Structures are given as C-alpha cells and as structure tokens.
Amino acid sequence: MDLIHGLLIHFPSIFAQRVEDPQILDQIKDNFDYFIQSGQVWALGIGFFLGYLFRTFTG
C-alpha cells in the first residue's frame, strides 16, 4: 500500500517537467545524427544480430 500511495503522490510530477529548450525536433535530429556518426548504430545492429543468433541456438 505504501508503494501505491507513493506513486500516486509523485505521479503528477512526472508530467510537470520544465522544458529547457523548446526545439524538441531539433534535439531529436541532433541526437540521431550523433547516434549515426558515432557508430553506435553499428553496435545496435550487431547486438540485434548476435542476440537473434543466440536466441536461435538456445531455443
């Protein structure tokens, strides 16, 4: 009961965040460009491939 009560008290604060920079789409574009340029997309692709192979061999 304490967990539920605590969640209900703090739930409104999840949505009441202060927006520092209203240019959300520009931030998303910049982060996506960094994701591509830094090579993290390759790590994600390799991780998906190896995870699929692991899942295939284990069952």
Secondary structure, DSSP 8 states (H G I E B T S, - for coil): -HHHHHHHHHHHHHH----S-S-HHHHHHHHHHHHHHTTHHHHHHHHHHHHHHHHHHH-
